Amino acid sequence: MIPIGDRIRSYSKPIINYWLIGINIAIFLWELKLEFSGELGYFINNWGVIPAQMSGAITNALFFNPAAWIVVIWRSISLILGMFLHGSFSQILGNMLFLWVFGKTLENILGHRSYLGFYLAAGIITGVTQIIADPNLTVPLIGANGAIAAILGAYIMKFSQTKIDTILPLLIVYIPIEVPAFVYLFWWFMQQSFYGIGSLNIPPSGVNSSNMFYWSQVVGLFIGAAFMRLKR
């Protein structure tokens, strides 16, 4: 199923959503350039969320060297930048499609600043969840999946029965249908298994290999649902 839009009237342009999509795509194009030059592995391993590095820096700062808090603060930047990095064509396309369809409506009801704050906070919290759940993981975790999951959770809490205009590919025929928004709650997790398609070459050990990377998106869904519940 490919979501293409909803029928909810917008009263302002989703400027933040446009910028988020544009930044994600621009950085992915930069990743392609780095892959071609052989520098992508270095870039991702420096700016992706690596739980072992973060947990090690925090332990060092708490018990051995207070000056190591500088390293903690520096590594914390990856919680934000890592949200804008993607490891495959299928991951960037899937995330940006869901962001386009569900994010623009959410921005319309939250307002530009609140929507941006919500997006970034959801991504950071899911990143912290991944670090706590698997503190010894040495593989980078990247992608906007946590933030997109939160957007989906908030959207479904607010518009669970809204019909989503959807295209159903059937061989070479594309059938337009309408699907209730809550159906995409299940489809979001099903499509995660396809995010390895079109993977970039990221040495030495790839990205997002932890099962917690996918389960942490449940946290994102709950963040979005809880946030929208409190907004009522």
VEXDO-699801 format. One record per residue: residue number from 0; residue in three letters; x, z, y of N, C-alpha, C in turn. Coordinates in pm, 1 decimal. Layout:
<sites>
> nr	rest	n.px	n.pz	n.py	ca.px	ca.pz	ca.py	c.px	c.pz	c.py
> NUM	ALA	X	Z	Y	X	Z	Y	X	Z	Y $
...
</sites>
This chain:
<sites>
> nr	rest	n.px	n.pz	n.py	ca.px	ca.pz	ca.py	c.px	c.pz	c.py
> 0	MET	84.0	0.0	-119.0	0.0	0.0	0.0	88.1	0.0	124.8 $
> 1	ILE	51.0	-82.2	220.9	126.4	-90.0	346.4	32.9	-55.9	462.2 $
> 2	PRO	50.4	61.5	524.2	-34.9	95.5	639.0	3.4	11.7	759.9 $
> 3	ILE	-95.9	-33.8	835.3	-65.6	-115.8	953.0	-128.0	-60.3	1081.0 $
> 4	GLY	-217.2	38.2	1071.5	-275.2	94.7	1191.8	-402.1	171.9	1163.1 $
> 5	ASP	-452.0	240.1	1265.8	-580.4	308.1	1255.5	-671.6	259.2	1367.5 $
> 6	ARG	-790.2	315.8	1372.8	-888.3	268.8	1471.6	-908.4	371.6	1583.2 $
> 7	ILE	-815.5	466.0	1596.4	-828.2	571.2	1697.3	-781.6	518.6	1832.2 $
> 8	ARG	-865.1	534.4	1933.2	-834.3	481.9	2066.4	-718.7	558.3	2130.4 $
> 9	SER	-623.9	486.3	2186.4	-512.2	546.6	2257.9	-534.8	534.7	2408.0 $
> 10	TYR	-505.0	642.7	2479.5	-525.6	644.3	2623.6	-394.2	633.1	2701.6 $
> 11	SER	-284.4	630.5	2629.6	-154.1	611.6	2694.2	-60.4	545.1	2595.0 $
> 12	LYS	42.1	481.6	2646.2	137.8	414.7	2559.1	226.3	518.8	2488.9 $
> 13	PRO	249.3	502.7	2360.3	334.3	597.8	2285.9	482.1	571.9	2313.4 $
> 14	ILE	523.4	603.8	2434.2	658.8	571.7	2478.7	764.3	639.0	2392.3 $
> 15	ILE	743.4	767.6	2361.1	840.8	840.3	2280.0	851.6	777.1	2141.7 $
> 16	ASN	737.8	739.2	2086.0	739.6	676.3	1954.3	818.3	545.2	1956.2 $
> 17	TYR	798.4	466.9	2062.6	875.5	342.8	2077.5	1025.6	372.2	2080.4 $
> 18	TRP	1063.5	473.3	2157.7	1204.4	508.4	2170.7	1262.5	558.1	2038.6 $
> 19	LEU	1186.6	642.1	1968.2	1234.9	693.6	1839.8	1258.1	579.7	1741.1 $
> 20	ILE	1163.2	488.3	1733.9	1178.1	374.0	1643.2	1296.8	287.9	1686.2 $
> 21	GLY	1307.2	262.8	1815.7	1416.9	180.8	1866.2	1553.5	242.1	1838.7 $
> 22	ILE	1566.1	373.7	1860.3	1694.1	441.8	1836.6	1730.2	438.1	1688.6 $
> 23	ASN	1631.4	465.2	1602.7	1656.7	462.1	1458.6	1705.0	324.9	1413.8 $
> 24	ILE	1639.2	220.4	1461.8	1677.1	84.8	1422.4	1814.3	48.2	1477.7 $
> 25	ALA	1840.4	86.3	1602.7	1969.7	55.4	1663.8	2083.8	122.4	1588.0 $
> 26	ILE	2065.0	248.2	1549.7	2169.6	319.2	1475.9	2187.6	259.1	1337.2 $
> 27	PHE	2077.2	216.5	1275.6	2090.1	153.0	1143.9	2168.2	22.3	1153.9 $
> 28	LEU	2146.4	-53.9	1259.1	2224.4	-176.2	1280.0	2372.2	-143.0	1298.4 $
> 29	TRP	2398.4	-31.4	1366.0	2536.3	13.5	1382.9	2596.3	51.4	1246.3 $
> 30	GLU	2515.0	114.3	1160.7	2559.6	147.7	1025.9	2598.7	21.0	948.5 $
> 31	LEU	2519.0	-84.6	963.7	2551.0	-209.7	896.0	2685.4	-263.7	942.8 $
> 32	LYS	2711.5	-252.3	1072.0	2839.9	-296.7	1125.9	2953.8	-214.8	1066.3 $
> 33	LEU	2933.1	-82.6	1057.6	3035.6	4.7	1002.1	3057.0	-22.8	852.7 $
> 34	GLU	2949.4	-54.4	781.2	2963.8	-87.4	640.0	3049.9	-212.2	623.9 $
> 35	PHE	3027.6	-309.9	709.4	3104.0	-435.2	702.7	3252.4	-410.5	727.9 $
> 36	SER	3281.9	-313.8	816.6	3421.6	-285.7	849.9	3483.4	-178.5	760.3 $
> 37	GLY	3403.4	-121.7	667.7	3454.8	-20.3	576.0	3462.1	119.0	632.9 $
> 38	GLU	3396.8	142.9	746.2	3403.4	274.2	811.3	3277.0	357.4	792.9 $
> 39	LEU	3179.1	306.5	720.9	3050.9	374.8	712.8	3061.4	509.2	640.7 $
> 40	GLY	3138.4	514.3	532.3	3152.8	639.1	457.6	3206.2	750.4	545.0 $
> 41	TYR	3308.0	720.3	625.1	3366.5	820.0	715.9	3262.5	867.7	817.3 $
> 42	PHE	3187.0	774.1	872.0	3087.2	807.0	974.2	2977.3	896.4	917.1 $
> 43	ILE	2920.2	858.7	801.2	2811.6	935.4	741.9	2859.0	1073.3	697.7 $
> 44	ASN	2977.6	1080.5	640.8	3028.3	1209.4	593.6	3067.6	1301.6	707.8 $
> 45	ASN	3080.9	1248.3	826.9	3109.0	1331.3	944.0	2982.5	1375.1	1015.0 $
> 46	TRP	2877.7	1292.7	1010.8	2759.2	1320.5	1090.8	2632.2	1344.2	1010.2 $
> 47	GLY	2636.5	1324.5	879.4	2523.3	1363.2	797.1	2521.1	1513.9	776.5 $
> 48	VAL	2409.1	1565.3	729.7	2396.8	1708.8	702.4	2458.0	1736.5	564.8 $
> 49	ILE	2571.5	1806.3	562.8	2637.2	1844.4	437.8	2623.1	1996.1	423.4 $
> 50	PRO	2533.3	2043.0	337.8	2506.6	2186.6	326.8	2630.7	2271.6	301.6 $
> 51	ALA	2722.0	2225.8	216.4	2840.2	2305.4	184.9	2926.9	2328.9	308.1 $
> 52	GLN	2938.1	2227.4	393.5	3017.5	2243.8	515.5	2951.9	2342.4	611.6 $
> 53	MET	2820.2	2331.1	625.6	2749.4	2419.0	718.2	2750.0	2563.2	668.2 $
> 54	SER	2716.1	2583.4	540.5	2713.2	2719.2	486.9	2852.3	2780.5	486.5 $
> 55	GLY	2954.4	2699.6	458.4	3091.5	2749.8	461.9	3133.8	2790.5	601.3 $
> 56	ALA	3096.9	2710.7	701.7	3131.5	2743.7	840.3	3061.6	2871.4	885.7 $
> 57	ILE	2934.6	2889.9	846.8	2860.2	3009.7	884.7	2921.0	3133.1	818.7 $
> 58	THR	2955.2	3122.5	688.3	3017.4	3234.5	617.5	3149.8	3272.4	682.4 $
> 59	ASN	3229.6	3173.5	716.8	3358.1	3198.0	781.2	3340.6	3265.9	916.2 $
> 60	ALA	3237.8	3221.8	991.4	3213.5	3278.4	1124.4	3163.6	3422.7	1115.8 $
> 61	LEU	3081.7	3451.4	1016.2	3022.4	3585.5	1004.0	3120.9	3689.6	952.5 $
> 62	PHE	3206.9	3651.1	858.3	3286.6	3750.5	787.7	3436.8	3741.8	811.1 $
> 63	PHE	3484.8	3631.0	860.9	3630.3	3615.7	868.1	3681.5	3581.6	1007.9 $
> 64	ASN	3616.7	3486.3	1072.9	3671.1	3435.4	1197.9	3559.6	3404.5	1296.7 $
> 65	PRO	3531.9	3493.5	1391.0	3424.0	3470.7	1488.5	3440.7	3340.9	1566.6 $
> 66	ALA	3565.2	3296.5	1582.4	3588.9	3172.5	1656.2	3531.4	3052.1	1582.3 $
> 67	ALA	3500.8	3069.6	1454.5	3446.4	2959.5	1375.1	3304.7	2923.6	1417.7 $
> 68	TRP	3244.7	3005.5	1503.0	3111.1	2970.0	1553.6	3115.2	2838.4	1631.0 $
> 69	ILE	3231.5	2805.1	1684.3	3246.0	2675.5	1751.7	3223.9	2562.6	1651.4 $
> 70	VAL	3277.4	2580.8	1530.8	3258.8	2481.2	1425.6	3111.9	2475.7	1384.6 $
> 71	VAL	3047.5	2593.4	1375.8	2905.5	2598.8	1339.0	2822.0	2521.0	1439.7 $
> 72	ILE	2849.2	2545.5	1568.1	2774.1	2476.1	1673.1	2798.4	2325.7	1665.8 $
> 73	TRP	2922.8	2288.2	1642.2	2956.7	2145.6	1632.6	2887.5	2081.0	1513.6 $
> 74	ARG	2891.4	2149.0	1398.2	2827.9	2095.0	1278.7	2675.9	2091.6	1293.0 $
> 75	SER	2620.2	2177.2	1377.8	2475.1	2179.8	1396.5	2423.3	2051.0	1459.2 $
> 76	ILE	2510.5	1978.6	1526.2	2470.3	1850.8	1584.3	2420.9	1756.5	1475.1 $
> 77	SER	2474.8	1773.3	1354.2	2435.2	1684.7	1243.8	2288.1	1702.8	1206.5 $
> 78	LEU	2230.8	1819.6	1237.0	2089.6	1840.9	1207.8	2001.1	1748.0	1289.7 $
> 79	ILE	2050.0	1708.9	1406.0	1975.3	1614.7	1489.7	2018.5	1471.4	1460.0 $
> 80	LEU	2148.8	1446.2	1463.7	2196.3	1309.2	1442.2	2161.5	1260.1	1302.5 $
> 81	GLY	2166.2	1349.5	1203.6	2135.2	1310.2	1067.3	1994.2	1256.2	1051.5 $
> 82	MET	1903.8	1297.3	1141.8	1766.7	1248.1	1138.4	1758.9	1099.7	1172.1 $
> 83	PHE	1857.9	1048.4	1240.6	1856.6	910.4	1286.9	1943.4	818.6	1201.1 $
> 84	LEU	1998.7	873.1	1092.5	2079.4	793.7	1000.4	1997.1	764.3	875.6 $
> 85	HIS	2016.6	646.5	817.9	1944.1	609.2	696.7	2038.3	542.2	598.4 $
> 86	GLY	2010.9	564.2	468.4	2102.5	517.6	366.5	2063.7	389.0	297.3 $
> 87	SER	1947.8	331.6	332.7	1905.5	207.9	266.9	1804.9	134.2	354.1 $
> 88	PHE	1786.5	7.4	325.4	1686.5	-72.1	396.7	1546.3	-19.7	368.1 $
> 89	SER	1520.5	18.9	244.4	1386.9	67.3	209.9	1356.2	199.2	279.3 $
> 90	GLN	1456.6	283.9	297.1	1434.1	411.8	364.4	1401.2	391.8	512.2 $
> 91	ILE	1478.1	309.3	580.9	1451.8	287.0	722.5	1319.0	215.9	743.2 $
> 92	LEU	1286.5	117.4	660.0	1161.9	43.7	675.8	1041.9	133.6	647.1 $
> 93	GLY	1049.6	211.8	539.8	939.1	301.2	506.0	916.4	406.7	613.1 $
> 94	ASN	1024.5	469.1	658.5	1010.8	573.0	760.9	957.8	517.9	892.0 $
> 95	MET	1009.2	404.2	934.1	965.6	349.5	1062.3	821.6	298.6	1056.3 $
> 96	LEU	779.6	249.4	942.3	641.2	204.7	927.2	545.8	323.0	939.7 $
> 97	PHE	575.7	432.8	871.0	490.8	551.6	880.8	495.9	610.6	1021.9 $
> 98	LEU	612.8	606.8	1084.4	625.2	657.4	1221.2	540.9	574.5	1316.7 $
> 99	TRP	542.3	443.3	1300.2	464.5	354.2	1385.7	314.7	379.2	1371.6 $
> 100	VAL	266.5	390.1	1249.2	122.4	400.6	1224.9	68.8	538.6	1262.3 $
> 101	PHE	137.7	643.8	1218.0	84.4	779.0	1235.6	139.3	848.7	1359.7 $
> 102	GLY	260.2	811.3	1400.2	320.6	878.6	1514.2	255.4	847.1	1646.9 $
> 103	LYS	213.6	722.2	1666.9	158.2	684.2	1796.8	28.2	758.1	1826.9 $
> 104	THR	-54.1	780.3	1725.4	-178.3	854.8	1746.8	-149.2	1000.7	1775.1 $
> 105	LEU	-50.8	1056.0	1704.7	-15.5	1196.2	1726.1	41.6	1217.3	1865.6 $
> 106	GLU	122.5	1124.7	1912.2	176.2	1135.9	2047.5	64.6	1130.9	2151.0 $
> 107	ASN	-37.1	1052.7	2122.9	-149.3	1039.4	2215.7	-223.5	1171.6	2234.2 $
> 108	ILE	-237.8	1249.5	2127.1	-313.3	1374.6	2138.3	-224.7	1493.8	2177.1 $
> 109	LEU	-93.0	1484.8	2150.0	-4.0	1595.5	2183.7	57.0	1581.5	2322.5 $
> 110	GLY	74.8	1459.1	2367.0	148.9	1435.7	2489.9	293.5	1403.8	2456.5 $
> 111	HIS	361.1	1337.4	2548.5	495.5	1287.6	2521.2	596.6	1398.2	2490.2 $
> 112	ARG	602.9	1500.5	2574.9	703.9	1605.2	2557.0	678.2	1687.6	2432.1 $
> 113	SER	554.0	1726.9	2411.3	521.1	1807.7	2293.2	547.9	1729.9	2165.4 $
> 114	TYR	518.8	1601.5	2167.6	541.0	1518.6	2049.5	689.6	1509.0	2017.8 $
> 115	LEU	772.4	1487.1	2119.1	916.9	1479.2	2097.3	970.4	1611.7	2044.3 $
> 116	GLY	927.0	1722.2	2105.7	970.8	1853.9	2059.3	928.8	1880.0	1915.9 $
> 117	PHE	806.7	1841.4	1882.6	756.0	1857.7	1746.4	838.5	1776.4	1647.3 $
> 118	TYR	867.7	1654.1	1680.7	944.6	1564.3	1593.0	1083.2	1622.2	1565.3 $
> 119	LEU	1153.5	1660.7	1670.5	1288.8	1712.4	1654.4	1289.8	1846.3	1581.4 $
> 120	ALA	1196.3	1934.3	1616.9	1190.6	2066.2	1553.1	1162.0	2053.7	1404.0 $
> 121	ALA	1071.0	1965.1	1368.1	1037.0	1946.6	1226.5	1157.6	1895.5	1148.5 $
> 122	GLY	1231.1	1800.5	1206.3	1349.7	1748.3	1139.6	1457.9	1853.4	1123.1 $
> 123	ILE	1476.5	1935.8	1226.3	1579.1	2041.2	1220.1	1541.8	2146.7	1116.1 $
> 124	ILE	1415.3	2188.1	1114.1	1372.4	2291.4	1019.9	1385.1	2243.6	875.9 $
> 125	THR	1348.5	2119.1	849.4	1364.0	2068.6	712.7	1512.0	2056.7	676.0 $
> 126	GLY	1595.7	2024.6	773.1	1739.4	2020.7	747.8	1793.8	2158.4	713.3 $
> 127	VAL	1751.3	2260.5	787.0	1793.6	2398.3	758.9	1743.9	2440.6	620.7 $
> 128	THR	1622.6	2399.5	585.5	1567.7	2430.1	453.2	1655.8	2373.0	343.1 $
> 129	GLN	1703.2	2251.6	362.4	1790.4	2188.5	263.9	1921.5	2265.6	248.8 $
> 130	ILE	1975.7	2313.9	359.3	2100.9	2390.6	355.6	2081.0	2521.2	280.8 $
> 131	ILE	1971.4	2590.9	309.0	1944.4	2718.7	243.0	1919.2	2699.8	94.0 $
> 132	ALA	1847.0	2593.5	59.1	1809.1	2571.0	-80.3	1926.5	2526.5	-167.1 $
> 133	ASP	2022.4	2453.5	-108.5	2134.6	2400.7	-187.2	2262.7	2411.8	-105.2 $
> 134	PRO	2309.2	2535.3	-81.3	2421.4	2556.7	12.0	2555.3	2502.6	-36.2 $
> 135	ASN	2567.2	2469.0	-163.5	2694.6	2420.5	-216.5	2700.4	2268.4	-228.2 $
> 136	LEU	2596.0	2199.9	-184.6	2592.1	2054.1	-195.9	2693.7	1989.6	-102.0 $
> 137	THR	2772.3	1897.8	-155.4	2876.7	1832.0	-75.0	2839.6	1689.1	-37.7 $
> 138	VAL	2718.7	1644.8	-74.5	2673.5	1509.5	-45.3	2591.9	1509.1	83.9 $
> 139	PRO	2614.7	1415.9	174.7	2538.9	1412.3	300.4	2389.9	1387.5	275.6 $
> 140	LEU	2307.0	1455.4	354.1	2162.4	1435.3	353.3	2124.9	1371.5	486.8 $
> 141	ILE	2064.8	1254.8	482.0	2033.0	1183.4	604.9	1892.2	1125.8	598.4 $
> 142	GLY	1838.2	1092.5	715.1	1707.8	1027.1	720.5	1606.3	1105.9	799.4 $
> 143	ALA	1506.8	1035.4	849.3	1399.4	1097.1	927.4	1285.7	1146.8	839.8 $
> 144	ASN	1308.5	1155.4	708.2	1201.0	1185.9	614.3	1128.1	1315.3	646.1 $
> 145	GLY	1202.4	1421.2	680.6	1139.4	1549.6	710.3	1049.0	1543.1	831.6 $
> 146	ALA	1095.9	1477.5	936.8	1015.2	1464.4	1059.0	892.5	1377.3	1033.9 $
> 147	ILE	908.5	1269.0	957.4	795.4	1181.5	928.1	693.1	1254.3	841.8 $
> 148	ALA	740.8	1334.6	746.7	649.7	1412.9	663.2	568.1	1509.2	749.0 $
> 149	ALA	631.4	1568.7	849.5	560.0	1659.7	939.4	454.3	1585.8	1020.3 $
> 150	ILE	487.9	1466.6	1065.4	390.6	1384.5	1138.1	271.6	1352.3	1048.5 $
> 151	LEU	300.5	1316.7	923.8	192.6	1286.1	830.0	106.3	1409.3	804.6 $
> 152	GLY	170.1	1525.8	788.4	94.8	1648.9	766.8	4.9	1683.2	883.7 $
> 153	ALA	56.6	1666.1	1005.8	-23.2	1693.8	1124.7	-138.3	1595.4	1138.5 $
> 154	TYR	-110.5	1469.5	1110.0	-213.5	1365.2	1121.5	-327.7	1391.4	1023.9 $
> 155	ILE	-293.7	1423.3	900.7	-396.4	1445.4	799.8	-476.9	1571.1	829.5 $
> 156	MET	-412.2	1672.9	883.9	-486.2	1793.4	922.9	-589.9	1762.1	1030.0 $
> 157	LYS	-557.0	1669.3	1119.1	-645.6	1635.9	1231.0	-742.7	1523.4	1194.4 $
> 158	PHE	-696.0	1424.9	1118.7	-777.1	1305.0	1093.4	-780.9	1270.7	944.1 $
> 159	SER	-812.4	1365.0	859.2	-802.8	1342.0	714.5	-896.6	1231.6	665.1 $
> 160	GLN	-1010.5	1214.2	732.5	-1108.1	1115.4	686.5	-1099.3	982.4	762.2 $
> 161	THR	-1006.6	975.6	857.8	-990.8	851.1	932.7	-945.9	739.0	839.3 $
> 162	LYS	-1003.4	622.5	858.1	-967.0	507.8	776.6	-841.9	440.4	833.5 $
> 163	ILE	-745.9	416.6	746.3	-620.8	350.5	783.8	-627.5	205.4	739.7 $
> 164	ASP	-609.2	113.6	833.8	-602.8	-28.4	797.6	-479.1	-50.4	712.1 $
> 165	THR	-500.1	-106.9	595.9	-394.8	-116.0	494.5	-391.7	-255.4	433.2 $
> 166	ILE	-271.4	-300.3	400.8	-255.4	-426.0	327.5	-210.2	-392.3	186.0 $
> 167	LEU	-279.8	-444.9	88.5	-246.5	-422.5	-51.4	-183.5	-549.0	-108.6 $
> 168	PRO	-50.7	-548.9	-127.8	14.6	-668.0	-184.5	-25.8	-687.1	-330.7 $
> 169	LEU	-66.0	-806.9	-364.6	-101.2	-840.0	-502.4	-36.9	-975.0	-534.0 $
> 170	LEU	81.0	-968.2	-598.3	163.3	-1087.3	-620.4	192.5	-1153.3	-485.0 $
> 171	ILE	144.5	-1272.6	-461.5	170.7	-1339.4	-333.4	48.4	-1331.4	-241.8 $
> 172	VAL	-53.5	-1256.7	-283.9	-174.8	-1243.1	-204.3	-177.7	-1103.4	-142.3 $
> 173	TYR	-211.6	-1096.4	-14.1	-220.6	-968.8	55.7	-366.5	-942.2	90.4 $
> 174	ILE	-420.1	-832.0	36.2	-561.0	-800.3	53.8	-575.4	-689.9	157.7 $
> 175	PRO	-645.3	-714.7	269.1	-667.9	-609.6	368.1	-777.1	-514.0	320.9 $
> 176	ILE	-750.2	-383.5	326.3	-847.6	-282.0	288.4	-837.7	-165.3	386.2 $
> 177	GLU	-933.6	-72.8	378.1	-929.4	51.1	454.1	-914.0	167.1	357.1 $
> 178	VAL	-820.9	256.2	387.3	-791.0	368.9	298.7	-800.2	497.9	379.2 $
> 179	PRO	-866.6	602.5	327.2	-869.3	731.3	397.9	-728.2	784.5	419.6 $
> 180	ALA	-706.3	848.6	532.7	-571.6	892.9	569.5	-511.5	986.3	465.6 $
> 181	PHE	-594.3	1073.0	402.7	-538.2	1171.5	310.9	-475.1	1105.7	187.7 $
> 182	VAL	-513.4	981.2	155.3	-453.0	911.0	41.1	-303.6	891.7	63.5 $
> 183	TYR	-264.4	876.3	189.4	-122.6	855.2	218.9	-41.2	981.5	199.5 $
> 184	LEU	-106.2	1096.1	185.2	-35.0	1218.5	150.5	32.9	1202.2	15.0 $
> 185	PHE	-36.2	1139.9	-78.5	18.7	1117.7	-212.7	111.6	995.7	-214.8 $
> 186	TRP	74.0	893.8	-142.7	155.5	772.5	-141.5	291.4	797.5	-78.4 $
> 187	TRP	299.4	888.3	18.7	426.3	920.4	83.8	529.1	966.5	-19.6 $
> 188	PHE	486.2	1053.2	-110.8	580.3	1103.6	-210.0	609.0	1000.6	-318.8 $
> 189	MET	513.0	919.1	-352.1	535.3	816.6	-453.5	639.0	715.2	-407.7 $
> 190	GLN	635.7	679.9	-278.8	726.2	575.4	-232.0	869.8	624.8	-217.1 $
> 191	GLN	890.9	758.4	-221.9	1026.8	809.6	-210.7	1116.5	757.9	-323.8 $
> 192	SER	1054.5	732.1	-439.3	1132.8	685.1	-553.8	1187.5	544.7	-532.4 $
> 193	PHE	1136.7	473.9	-430.7	1183.5	337.3	-403.9	1289.3	333.6	-293.3 $
> 194	TYR	1325.0	450.1	-238.0	1414.5	450.2	-122.3	1559.2	419.1	-157.0 $
> 195	GLY	1589.0	400.5	-285.2	1723.8	358.5	-321.2	1741.4	208.1	-315.2 $
> 196	ILE	1630.1	134.8	-294.8	1638.2	-11.4	-290.4	1710.0	-56.0	-162.6 $
> 197	GLY	1806.5	-143.0	-177.5	1880.9	-189.7	-60.7	1974.6	-85.3	-4.2 $
> 198	SER	2030.8	-1.1	-91.8	2118.5	107.2	-45.5	2246.5	52.7	16.5 $
> 199	LEU	2292.9	121.2	118.6	2421.3	87.6	179.3	2533.5	148.2	94.7 $
> 200	ASN	2650.6	92.3	107.5	2766.8	143.0	34.6	2829.6	255.8	115.9 $
> 201	ILE	2804.4	380.4	70.1	2851.7	497.3	143.4	2940.4	580.1	50.5 $
> 202	PRO	3071.2	553.7	49.7	3161.7	631.8	-35.1	3184.7	771.1	27.0 $
> 203	PRO	3230.3	871.0	-51.1	3267.2	855.4	-191.9	3151.8	877.2	-289.5 $
> 204	SER	3044.3	944.9	-249.0	2942.2	981.5	-347.8	2800.2	951.0	-302.7 $
> 205	GLY	2783.2	862.0	-204.4	2649.3	825.4	-160.6	2584.3	933.2	-76.2 $
> 206	VAL	2449.8	927.3	-67.2	2375.8	1023.6	14.3	2247.0	1062.0	-57.7 $
> 207	ASN	2190.2	1174.4	-12.8	2055.7	1217.2	-53.9	2039.6	1228.8	-205.1 $
> 208	SER	2143.7	1277.2	-273.7	2136.2	1285.7	-419.4	2071.2	1414.3	-469.1 $
> 209	SER	2044.7	1508.1	-379.4	1985.4	1635.8	-419.8	1834.6	1623.0	-434.1 $
> 210	ASN	1779.3	1682.4	-540.1	1633.8	1684.7	-556.1	1568.1	1760.1	-441.8 $
> 211	MET	1641.9	1855.1	-382.5	1586.3	1932.7	-272.5	1561.6	1846.3	-150.7 $
> 212	PHE	1631.5	1734.0	-139.8	1607.8	1643.9	-27.5	1463.4	1597.6	-25.6 $
> 213	TYR	1407.5	1574.1	-143.1	1269.3	1527.7	-151.4	1170.6	1643.5	-143.3 $
> 214	TRP	1203.2	1754.6	-209.1	1110.9	1867.1	-204.3	1103.9	1930.9	-66.8 $
> 215	SER	1211.1	1918.9	11.0	1207.8	1976.3	146.1	1104.9	1906.1	234.1 $
> 216	GLN	1064.7	1786.0	192.2	962.4	1716.0	270.1	825.5	1782.9	256.8 $
> 217	VAL	808.0	1859.7	149.9	687.0	1941.8	139.6	684.8	2041.6	254.3 $
> 218	VAL	804.3	2094.6	287.0	815.0	2185.3	402.2	772.7	2113.0	528.3 $
> 219	GLY	816.3	1987.1	542.8	777.0	1908.6	659.0	626.8	1891.0	668.2 $
> 220	LEU	562.7	1861.6	555.8	416.7	1847.1	554.1	347.9	1975.1	599.4 $
> 221	PHE	395.8	2089.5	548.9	335.5	2217.0	586.8	360.8	2250.4	733.5 $
> 222	ILE	479.4	2213.0	782.5	509.4	2234.0	924.8	408.9	2158.5	1010.5 $
> 223	GLY	388.3	2030.7	976.9	294.5	1949.7	1053.2	152.8	2002.4	1045.5 $
> 224	ALA	109.2	2038.6	924.1	-26.7	2089.1	906.8	-46.5	2221.3	980.8 $
> 225	ALA	52.6	2311.2	970.6	41.9	2441.1	1037.9	41.6	2424.7	1189.1 $
> 226	PHE	127.6	2335.1	1237.6	133.2	2311.1	1382.1	-0.7	2261.4	1435.3 $
> 227	MET	-59.6	2165.8	1365.9	-186.2	2111.8	1411.4	-298.1	2213.6	1397.2 $
> 228	ARG	-287.4	2300.4	1296.2	-387.2	2405.9	1279.6	-385.5	2501.1	1398.7 $
> 229	LEU	-263.3	2534.7	1443.4	-249.9	2624.4	1557.7	-294.3	2559.7	1688.2 $
> 230	LYS	-287.6	2425.8	1693.2	-326.9	2354.0	1815.2	-477.5	2347.9	1833.1 $
> 231	ARG	-553.4	2378.8	1728.6	-698.5	2370.3	1738.3	-755.0	2479.1	1829.1 $
</sites>
